[in-house]
Amino acid sequence: MSEKKEKKNLKSFSIHETNVDVAHYFKKAVLAHKHLENMLNILIKNECDKIFENEKDKRDFTLYNLLTNSMIMKAVICNCSGKDKTQNQIAFVNNHYKDNPLFLQIKKMGTILNDKNISNIVTRLKKDWKNSLDNLKLYYKNKSKFSGKPSTPKPKKLSKVYNYSVPLEVSKFSMKHKDSFGITIYKRSKKVFLRANDYVNSKKINGITVSLSHGHIYYDFNYVVEKKRNHTNQDQMINNRPVKQSGLDIGVLNLFALFINDFTTQSLIYNNGKLLRYNALFNKHIAKLNEEIALQVSKYKEIKRDKQTIKIPVEYTSYGRHLIKKRSHLWNERNLTMESEMQKISSSILTYLQKNDVTHLVISKNLQFTKTDGSIKQRKKESQKFYQIPFGKLLNLIEEKSLDFGIIVIDKNEAYTSKTSCLTVDVNHIQQEAKTREITSNELNGVRGVKKGKIGRGIFKDTTLNKIINSDLNGAANHIKLGFKDVDLSVYRNHLWKVCNPKMIKSSNEFDRFISNSNAV
C-alpha cells in the first residue's frame, strides 16, 4: 500500500498590484472567470429544476453530475474530444446542449481561458452546489432548525461583483525570476514585476490565487512552512518549561481581557473604542454615499415579488458610477484596516505571553460561532458592532501564530465563565450541572453589572466575599479553570489587584510601547 502524503503546513500572504495596466488586465481576467461561472450556474440550476419536478424515484442526476465534473467540463468547454473513458460523456453533453445559446457562449469562453483554471472553477462550483443541496435535504427533514429556506448558488451581475478569486494550478505560475513571477490566467503567461522580491523568493510557494477585492487586485501566495514543532508532542513544544496558564476573554466593547496565572504579571484589557469609532464613522459615510447613489439612478427595471411591484436600479449616471467606485474603495480600505489591526494585536498578545513565560493560552470561539448561527438577537446599533468587528479573525490569527511563539492554544466552551465567580466557585461544576438542570443565580456566587443597574457595566460583585472585581478579567480567569481543572484560583483572594486593576490599553501602538517597557514583564 502506498503511504499517505503528509499534510502540508501552509501559511499565506498577499501582494497588492499597484500597476494600473496590470491590475486592469487581471481584473478583466477574473471577471471573465466569474462570467463563465455565472453561465455554468444557470445551466446547473435549470437542470436541478427539471430533476426536482419529477417524483423521487424518477429523478435522473446524470446531466447534473456531468455539469459538475471538472474533468468532463474542462474538455467540453475547451473543445476536446477526451480519451476512451470520457469521450462518450463529453459527446453526450455536447449533443444535449448543441442548440443552447448559453452553452455556445460557454464554449466561446473556452477559447480564451486556460483549461486548468476552468477545471478549478468547476470544482469550486460543484462544492457550492453540493453544500446547498445537502442543506436543502436537512431543511425538508426538519424545517424548525432553519430560519429560512437555504438558497442555491446564483449568478451575479459582473458590475456588482466586489470579491472573487481565481485559484491557479501549480503549472500556471512561475517563480523562476528574481524580480518577477509569471501567471497564466488566459492562454499566455503574464509577467508581474516586483520592486523587492526577497520576501517572496525566501518562501517555498505552494500556490497562487488572483483575487479581486473592491476593484483592487491581490496575489494571494500560499507557502509551505516546515513543521518545527509537533502539535501532538506538547512537552517538546514548550521545551520542558514550567507550565504557566493564561486565559483570554473576547468581547466587543473591550476586545479582549487577558489574565495570567501568576502573582506578578499585569492583567490586561484592550479597550476597543478606537476600532468602534472608526467603524461607526465608516457606516455613516457609507450610508451617506448610498443615499447619493440612489439619486443617480438613470434606469430601473420592475419585478414582481409577493404580489408587489419592486423597482430595481439598472443603470446609473456617470457621477453615480463614480460614487459606486468610491464606495468600493472605502470597503477595501476598511477591510485592510481591520486586517492590519488584528495582525498587530494578535502578535502583541503572543509576544506579551512569551515574555512572561506563558506556555498555555485558553480561549473560546463560542462568540465567534454566534455570528453564523444568529443565536444572539440584538438591536441594529449593537449588532453593527458585534458583526462588523472581526474578533473571530483575532482568535484565528492567535491560533495560527502560537506555534512560532511556543504557546499551546486550547479552545473551550465559555458558558457561565462571565456569570460565575472565579474566586469562590468552580465553573467546571456549574457547566456540568447545567446539562441536567437550570442553574440558579445563588450558585454562581456573584452578580455581573449591567448598564444603568445598581452595579455598573464591567463590574462583577462576588456575593460570598462581598468584593468587587473586573467582570472581563473574571471571565478570562475562568477560562483557565476550564482548560486546567486542577487549578485553584481562590489564592487570588489575597491578590485582588490581579482581577481588579488591569492595565487598560487603547491602541495597538500603545500595546507595543507597553511591551517594550521594562515594567511590562
N, C-alpha and C positions, 0 to 999 in steps of 0.2 A: 504493500500500500504506500502511496506517496504521502510524504509528510505535509501537514497543513502549513500554508505560508504564515509566517509570523505577522501579526497585525502591526502596521507601521505607526509610529508615534509622530503625528503631524501637527504642525503649527502653521499659522498664516500671517501674512502682512499684505498691505495694499499700496499701490503706487498710483498717484493721480496724474492723468495725462493733461499737460498744460498746453501742448501744441494744438492750436485751434484746428488746423487742417487734419491732423492725425485723429483728433477727437471726433471731428465730423465724419471721417472715414469709418471709424469703428461704431459710432452711433448709428450710422446708416446700416451697417452690417448687423448690429444687434437687433434693430427694428425689423430687418428682413427676416431674421430667425423667428422673431415674435409673430410676424405676419404668417409665416409658414405654420407655426404652432396654432394660430387662430383658425386657419383653414382646416387643419387636421382635427381640431376640436369640434368644428361644425360637422365634419363627416362622422366622427365618433358619436356625437350627440344624436344625429339623425339615425344612426344605426341602433343606438340604445333605445330610442323611442320606438322603433319598429319591433325590437326584441320584446319590450315590456308591454306592447299592445296584445301580444299573444298570451295564451294560458301558460302556466308554469312548465308543463310537460312538453310544450311545443316550441319552446324558446331555443333559438339557434344562435350560438355565440361565435360561429365560425368567422364571420367578417370582422366582428369586434376584436377577436384575438389576432387576426391578421393586421388590422389597422394599428394595433398597439405593439406589434412585434418589430423591434428595432432593425433586425436583420432583413426582414421582408420589405419593410417600408423604405429602408435605405436603398435597396435595389430597385424598388418600384419608382421612387422619386427620381433617382439618378439614371433611369432608363437602362438598367442592367437586367439581363435575362436570368442570371443566377446559375447555380450548379444543379446537379441531379436531384438533390434533396429538396431544393427550394423552388425550382423553376416552375413547377405546376402551380404552387401557391401564388407566385409572383404573377403568372399569367392569369390566374383566376381574378386577382384584384384588378389588373389592367382591363380585363374584359368586362368586369362588372361595372366599372366606373368610366368606361371609354367615352360615353356621351355626357358625362357630368362636367359642366363648365368649371366648377370649383376644383375638381380633380385635375383638370387640364392646367389650371393656374398653379397647382401644387407641383406638377411635373415641370412647369416652366421655371419654378424656383430652384429645382434640382440642377438646372444648367448653370446657375451662378454660385450656389452654395456648395460647401465642402461636404462630402458624403459622411465623413466621421462625425462632424458636428451635427448633421441631420440625425444620425443614429442616437446621439446624446439627447437631442430634443425629444425624440420619440420615446426614449427610455424614461425620461422625466415625466412626460405626459402620461405614460402608462401607470406610473406610480401614483400620480394625482387622481386618475380615474379609479384605480383600484381602491384607494383610500375612501373616495367618495361613495363608491358602490358598497363598500363594507359598512360605512356609516349609515347608508340608507337601509341596509338589511337590519342593523341594530335598531334603527328608528321604527321600522314597521313591526319589529318584535315587541318593543316597549317604548311607546311614544312619550311616556311620562319622564323618561330620563333626559329628554331633549327639550330645549326652549323653543325650537322650531325645526322645520324640515331641513335636513342638510342639503346644501346646494352642490351641484356638479360643476366641474371646470367650465368656464365660459370664455369666449373670445373677448378681447378688449380692444377698443379703438386705439390705434397707434398714437394718436395725438394725446391720449390720456395715460400712456404707459410711462410711469416715472421710475420704476425699478424693474430691471430684467437683466438676466445674465446668460452668457453662452459658455458652458464648460468646454474646454478643448481637450482633444485626445493628446496623449504623450507625444505622438509623432507630429502634432500640429503646432508645436512651438520649439524653438531652438535657442539654446543658451551658449552657443559656441564663441560668440564675440564678446570682448570685454566691455565695449562701450555701447552695446545694443543687444536686443534679442528679437527673434523673428516670430511672428504669429501668422498662421494660416487660417483665416476666418472665411475668406472666399476661396477661389480656386488657387490663387497665388499667395505667396508669403509676403507679409508686410513688415518692414524693418522698423523697430521702435528704438529711438536713441535715448540714452540716459546720460546726464552730466556726470554723475558719480555712481558707478555700478558696483563698487566694492562690497556693499552690503548684500546685494543680490548674488554676486559671484561667490560669496563666502557660504552660501546656503546650498544644500542639496535639494534642488527644486523638483517637486514631485508632480505638480500640475499647475495650470494657469486658467483662470476664469476671467473673461472680459465682461465687466459689469457696467450697466447704465444706471446711474442714480441721480435723478432730478436734473437731467441734462448734462451731467458730468460723466466722463469715462474713467473707470478704475481698472487696474490689472491686479487681480487677487491671486497672490502666489501661495501655494501650499508647499511646505518644505519638510523634509524628514529630520527629526531630532533623535539623536542617539539616546537610547534608554539608559541613562546614567544610574537610575535607581529603579529598583523593582518594587512595584506597588504592593506585592504580597509580602515582601520582607520588610516590615515596618522597623524592626530593630536596626537593620542595616541603613535604612533611610535616615533615621535620626542619629546615626553614628554613635549609638550607645550612650547618648547624652541622658542625663536625668530627665524624667518626664515632667513637663510643665504644661498645664492646660490653659486654654483661653476660650471665651465664648463671645460670639458676635450676634447681636440682635439688630435686624434690619427694620427700618421704618420709613416714613415719608417726610414728616417734619424734621425729625432727626434721622439722617441717612443711616447711621449705624451707632451702636454703643458697643464698646469693647472692654471686656473685663478679663484680667489675667490673674490666675490663681497663685498669688504670692503676696507678701506683705510690704513690698517696696515699689512695685511698678504702678505708675499713674494710670487710672482708668480714663478712657477717652469717650467723648461724644462728638460726633460730627454734625454740626447744625447745617441743615440743607437749605437755608434761606437764600443763598446765592443762586443755586440752580432753580429753586421755586420762583424767584423773582424773574429770572431770565425766561423761564417757561411761560409765566403769566404775560410778560411783555410780548413774547413771541405769538401767543394765542391772540392777543389784542391786535397785533399787526396783521396777522393772517385774516382775522375776522374783517378788518377794515378793507384789506385787499379783496376779499371775496365780495364785499358789498360793491366795490368799484368795478370788479369784473362783471358782476351781474348787470350793471348798467351799460356794458359794452357789447351786449349780445345783438348780432345783426340778423340772425335767422333761428327760428325754432322749428321743432317738429312735435306733432301731437301724438300721444299714445293713450290708449285706454287701459286703466288699471282699477280693478274693483268698481266697475261701472262709473268711473270718474275719468275725465279727460285731463291729462297732465302735459304741460309744455316742457320740452327738454331743449336746452341750448344746443345748436348745431354749429353755428359759425359766429365768430367774434370780429370786431373791428381790429385794425392794426394795433391800436392802443391797448385793446383787450388782450390780444396775443402777447403784447409786451408785458402786461401785468401778470399773465399766466406764467411766463418765463421767470419773471421776478419772484413770484410765489414759489416756484420750483427751486430756485437758487436758495431762497431762505430756508426751505426744508432741508436742503443738502447741508447748509451751514449749521443748522440746529443739530442734525444727526452727527456731524463731525465734532461739534462742541460736546455733546453728551458722551460720545465715544472717548474723546480725549480726557474728559474729567474722570470717567470710570477707570480708564487705564492708569491715570496718575494716582487715584485714591487706592485702587487695589494694590499697586506696587508699594505705596507708602504704608498700608496696613501690614503687609507681609514683611517689609523692612523693619518696622517697629517691633513686630513679634520676634523676628530673627535677632535683633539687637538685645532683646530681653530673654533670649534663650528659650523661647516657647517652642515646644515640639508638636503640640496638637491644637487645632482650632475647630471648635464645634459651631456649625452654622445650621440654618433651617431654610428650606426652599418653599415652605408652605405658602408664604405670602406671594411668592413668585407664581405659583400654580393657580392662585385665585384669580389672576388676570385672565386666564384662559377659560376657567370653568364658570366665571361670573357669580361666584357664591357670595361675594360681598356687594351689597346694594348701597350705593352712595348717591348723594346729590351731585349734580353736574360739576359744580365748583370743586368739590372734593375729589370726584372721580378723575378730573383732569390731572391733578397732582399724582394720584395713585397710578393711573395707567400710562402717563407720559414720562415719568421719571424712571429710567431703566435700572432699578436696583437689582433686578434679576441678572442683568448683564454684569453688575459688580460681583455677584456671587460666582458667576461662571468664570470670570477672569481670575478671581482669587483661587478657585479650584485649579484652573489651568496653570497658573504661575507658581502654585505652592511647592511643587517638586523642586523647582530651582532654588527655593529658599530653605529646603529641608524641613518643611512643615507638613504634617498629615492633617487633611481636612476631613471632618466627619459630619455627615448630614443627618439631622434628627428631626422628628416631628415636634414643633414648638408649642403644641397645645398646652394651655394653662401656665406657660412659663411667665407671662406678664401678670397673671392674676394671683400667683402663689408666692408666698414669702420665701426667698432663698435662704433666710436665716433660721427659720423655725419649722419648715415643712419640707418633706421630700416630694418633689414634683413627679418622680417616677411612680410613687404610690398613688398620687392623685390621678395620673393618666391611666393607670391600671384599673382603679376603681371606676373611672368614668366610662369604661367599656360595658359595665353591667348596671350602673345606676346613675342617677343625677347627683352631681356634686353640689353641696350647699356652700354658701359663702363663708360660714364659720370654719369649715375645714381648710380653707385657704390661708387663714391667719393674717388676712390683710385686705386692704381696700385700695384700688387704683384710682387715682384722681382723674376727674373729667373737667371739661371746660364749664365754667360758671357753677361748679359744685363747691361743697364745703372744703374738699381737698382739691387743689388746683391741678391742672394738667401737668404731666411729667413727674408727679409725686406718687409714691407708694407708702402707705402707712401700715406698719406691722402692728396689728392689734394686740398681739401677745406681749411684745416688748414695749409697745407704745412709743415706737420710734419711726421717724420719717426718713425714707431713703429715696434714691432716684429710681423711677419706675423702669426706665430703659436699661439701666445697669442691673436692676433686679432680674429682668428678663435675660440679659446676657449671662449673668451668673448661673441662672437656672439651666441654661444651655449646657454648661459644663457638667451639671448633675446628670443630664440626660446621656451625655457621652461617656461619663465615668461614674457609675452608680455608687462606688465606694467613697467618693469624695465628700467630705464633710465641710460645708461652708458656714456652719454655726460658729466657727472660730473667728469669723469677721464681726461678731457682736462686739468684740473688743478692739476692732479696727474699722469702725464705721466709715472712716474717710474714704475707704475703697469703694463703697457703694453710695456715698453721699456727695463727695466733692470731685467730680470728674473734671478733666481738662476739656474745655469747650473749644472746638476747632471750627472755623467758619469758611475755610477755603483750602484747596489742595496746596497752594503756596505756603500758607501758614502751617500746614501739616509738615511739609518738608523742612521748614525752619525749625519747628519743634523737635523733629527727629535729629537734625544736625546739632542741636543744642545739647550740651553735656548733661543738662538736667532731665533730658528725655529718657535716660536709662539709669 
